Structure formats: C-alpha cells, structure tokens
Amino acid sequence: MIAQVQSWGTNGALISDEATMGGPGTLNGGTPAKDTDGDGIPDEAEKHLGTNPNIDDSMKLHSSGYTYLEVWANSLVPSTYH
C-alpha cells in the first residue's frame, strides 16, 4: 500500500482494502523531530515559519489564511507531481 501511495496514484489501483494491496507495508523507524511545545510542528520548522517553538501556536492563522500547522504540512508535499 505504501508503494501505491508513493506512486501518486500512477499505479492506477483503488485502495478499498489494504489486504488486497499486500498489507499496509513497513515503514522504517526513525527519530521524531523535537517539538518542545507539542503543537505538531517540529521546532526547526517553527523557527523557519516564524512561530515560537515554546508556545502551542500551530492553530494561529498565517497571513495566507491557513493555520501554521496547515502551512507546515503543505510544505511537506511537492508543489508539482511527476
């Protein structure tokens, strides 16, 4: 299923049951990014966004009209798909 999602849908399969896709797959573990205030945005990203990593301010509105959490989450996705 992970391979299907990573293909941006180009494999052409509908995911209605993960069992038909061979199960959910395996993600490699890692170390979570530090999030001092626990607001869901890593401290390094907060510094880049201009928010305070010590204050839970992820739901504060950015000048775009989105919350800072949405702005950060959207930054994780490429602006163009291949």
C-alpha positions in Angstrom: 0.0 0.0 0.0 2.9 2.4 0.7 4.2 1.8 -2.8 0.8 2.7 -4.2 0.6 5.9 -2.2 4.2 6.8 -3.2 3.3 6.4 -6.9 1.0 9.4 -6.5 -1.8 7.1 -7.9 0.0 6.3 -11.1 -0.2 2.6 -10.5 -3.9 3.1 -11.1 -5.3 0.9 -8.3 -8.1 1.9 -6.0 -7.3 1.2 -2.3 -10.5 -0.2 -0.8 -8.9 -2.9 1.3 -5.3 -2.9 2.3 -5.2 -6.7 2.4 -5.7 -6.7 -1.4 -2.6 -4.4 -1.7 -0.4 -6.9 0.2 -1.0 -5.2 3.6 0.0 -1.8 4.8 3.7 -2.3 4.3 6.6 -1.4 6.6 7.9 2.0 7.4 11.5 2.4 8.5 11.6 3.8 12.0 13.3 7.0 12.8 13.8 9.6 15.5 10.9 12.1 15.8 11.8 15.7 15.3 11.9 17.7 18.5 8.6 19.5 19.2 9.1 21.3 22.5 5.5 22.7 22.8 3.8 19.6 21.4 1.8 21.5 18.8 2.6 19.2 16.0 5.2 21.4 14.2 8.8 20.5 14.8 10.9 23.2 16.5 13.2 23.7 13.4 10.1 24.2 11.2 8.7 26.7 13.7 11.8 28.7 13.5 11.5 28.8 9.7 7.8 29.7 9.9 8.4 32.5 12.5 6.4 30.8 15.2 7.6 30.2 18.8 8.7 26.6 19.4 7.9 27.1 23.1 4.3 28.1 22.7 1.5 26.0 21.2 0.6 28.3 18.4 0.1 25.9 15.5 -3.6 26.9 15.1 -2.8 30.6 14.8 -3.6 31.9 11.3 -0.8 32.6 8.9 -1.2 35.6 6.5 -2.3 33.1 3.8 -5.4 32.3 5.8 -4.3 28.8 6.7 -3.2 27.8 10.2 0.6 27.5 10.7 0.1 23.7 11.1 -1.5 23.6 7.6 1.2 25.8 6.1 3.9 23.5 7.5 2.0 20.3 6.5 1.6 21.6 2.9 5.3 22.4 2.8 6.0 18.6 3.1 4.3 17.9 -0.2 6.0 18.8 -3.5 4.3 21.7 -5.3 4.3 19.7 -8.6 3.7 16.0 -9.1 5.7 13.8 -11.5 
